[in-house]
Amino acid sequence: MAEAKKKKSWTRRAFIGAGVAAGGALVVGIAVRPGNPTDRLSPLVAKGEGEKLINAWVKIDADNIVTAIVPHVEMGQGIFTSLAQMLADELDADWSKVRILEAPADAKYSSSHIGREFLAPNLEVPEILEPTVSGSFLSLATAMTLQITGGSYSIRGTGQRAMRTAGAAAREMLVAAAASEWNVPVGELRTENSMILHDKSSKSATFASFAAAAAEQSLPAKPKLKSPKDYKLMGKAIARTDIPEKSNGSAIFGIDADLPGMKYAAVKAAPVVGATVEAIDAAAAKTMPGVLQILNMGDFVAVVADGYWQAEQALATIQATYSKTEGDGLDQDALFTRYATMLDEAGDTDGDVETEEGDVGEAFASAATKVEAEYKVPFLAHATMEPMNCTAWVRDGKCDVWSGTQSPLMARKTAAETTGIDIDNVAYHNAYLGGGFGRRSEMDVIIMSTRIAMATKYPVKMIWSREEDTMQDHYRPSATSRFQGGLDKDGKAVSWSNIHTHLFDPQEAPTVPYYNIANHKIRKIDVPTHLRFGPWRSVDHSQHGYFIESFVDEMAHAAGKDGYAFRRELLAGSPRHLKVLDTAAKMSGWDKPLPEGHGRGIAFVPSFGTIVAEVAEVDMTGKKPKVTTVYVAADPGFAVNPDGFAAQMESSVAYGLTAALYGEISVKDGAVQQSNFHDYPILRINEMPDVVVEIINGDHKRLGGAGEPGLPPLAPAVTNAIFAATGNRVRELPLSKVNFA
Amino acid sequence: MRAMLRASAPILVIALAACGTDPAPEPTEQIVVREPGAAAVPAVETEDSLIAIGKAAFNTCIACHGIEKGGANKVGPNLYGIIGQAAGAAQGFGYSEALTSSGITWTKEELDRYIANPAAKVPGTTMMAGAITDAGRREAIIAYIDEVSAN
């Protein structure tokens, strides 16, 4: 199949959504240049007594503790542990003596491999050119202040390309230092459990004893990485290092920031995005206990008080009037009508062509069986467990900001731009994130809290109420997608035509290059709305997984074929894809009959480098669907921490099922109607299906992501199962809108 | 490969511009009520009556329940006038089936048993909070709800 033609219009959001990770090539970049940046970096990360920075990502202290410096944030995905595993394995470190430090928000820890992975993922470069290429990407990536955790990229980008290389480089430097001191050939030395051993002379020494000498060694140009048979830590289900502190409550999240003299701010933005606050009546608020300041910030109102509750209570009494905007008066039904009208107008030819091959018009016209369908999905909010928050202190030409963000370096840059203070005098302090899902890649809270702190001059912690969080999110877009599919007389798919609203990211999300369909054409139209879009776990795959896999199922049904068998035909010739599909079917006992009123559905979506097939079983005998079991087969190339990978699949099922069953943000009079968990419900524990995960390590050289790829197949597996059980084809989410009585 | 790099550069420049400076407007109105540490507005003197204790104790409930007449339902239903009503009576609130089919009439005694442990009294209720173990606090809260509704 020819390479898909794609129109690319990169935006900052597209970039984040594509999921560039941080930290990639710095070590590689350094490795091919003279000198080692440890002099510059040590004051940032190795200030302790006896600590020695070996290269940008590894330090060793006098007690032989190895610290892996990871340029990613921990938001519950377990990335600290997995990245440290990768580094420690290549270093031959003793895992019990490995510690983890989040890299500071500093440009030196941003990465070129982000750019490499994002812009030219398949670019094969001769070794001799690697330094040039990496160097170019490094400077670009640094300029873009990329230190982002997202796009399921941390392990396959940073881990694979930087953390392993850093560990291997540090190991070679330690060995070289020991060889020089002991006057033995490098080849006679081996490393194990943070020790260097010379078997011939029975000499041994700790890493720590050679840390200082190692840091003086030149960086190896191409450190040798282990092959899978030599992995000691990678591929092992090592317990996450953040479990104890998150179990006993000592873990510090952004919302836990605490400073002497700190006050609290509650905020309320104009309900219609884009409106300004024209006037406020704060007569009652001024007299309320604890209130310090009342601020009309133009786009939002803030009350600063001694306590958060006092600020919230006072804010609730403030009456505000807002400017009129173009978004006023818009309702959700009218928005879907707008989508429909524009899709109608696009007809068979207009819109932006994303991919095209063959002649869909001809193939569809002459098809023996024609299938057509339209699907709709709503806006979705992120609903992170930790409400959005940020603490800022602006004084004497300095600015300090505390939060939990997916992009620490951008947060620092944003604070500098907002305050007008030179970035060298701006410090950003990141903490654990109580859920991210893409929401914490946005900079709105950083901007708002620094603006409040500029007005007060004392430190202020701004916390959004759950209502603000729900009503002022950057949403997964609502969307409509239409399909036409053609089958020949044998029920073989011969044409696939799709037109849909919006394209955000990843660019390949609406495409199906892995399915053998000779003629296909995929188009999109842009329908502007005033609501803010933002990356939401799996981004565009979240809606296109549902659209595509629902329509594949409809085609299978029209062809008189089983959904699994039909997909097998479409994947013929792709053994790695087939293995994943077959595994999911086998796990579920696909051919075994189910009781009356129960159904089984299958869906297959490769995304973020990982191939995933899911089979859902639903019980439709009650008033609403009950998903009983989800079988997940996934091939991420190689699962560095199988337990962590499986956990990501499980949480994708929980997050995806929440959206499929209940997730709906709708607009009325231009404002979001939902406000809290009573009208934007989250899956309850009794609704959580059993999740069975099987991991296939299909290609250890080319890793895939974990955080997102489990999500896209979930909704269509469930709706396909509902169809199998009831004959009721669900073409609009969420399921709570469907009457199954 | 070189062509790739050249093609990439303008894209990155655009992206860089897109994450550029947002203006940081100052407040259009800044009301400084007092400086930190300055004497606070004197709090309303607290009474020692059961109803005053109940009003204070009701702060635990207020995150989910309003109690003003005609007030909106929040995460939980508005509680104005609840005493004497049948369970599941607040207009427009999505009760659990367990509660609506419980057959309970909210006498003070029934309410007391419920808020002592909602999940035990009505298995399947969606009321996640509650479980006020202190009988005195329950009595005060119920007295406060009754008082507000009577006015």
Interface residues (C-beta under 8 A of the other chain):
Chain A: K8 W10 T11 R12 R13 A14 F15 G115 L119 A120 L123 V125 L129 V133 S136 L140 A143 M144 T145 G261 K263 V277 I280 A282 K286 T287 M288 P289 G290 V291 L292 Q293 I294 L295 N296 M297 G298 D306 M410 T414 E417 T418 T419 G420 I447 T450 R451 M454 A455 Y458 N676 F677 H678
Chain B: M1 M4 L5 S8 A9 I11 L12 I14 A15 L16 A18 C19 G20 T21 D22 A24 P25 E26 P27 T28 E29 Q30 I31 V32 V33 R34 E35 P36 A40 V41 A43 N73 K74 V75 G76 G94
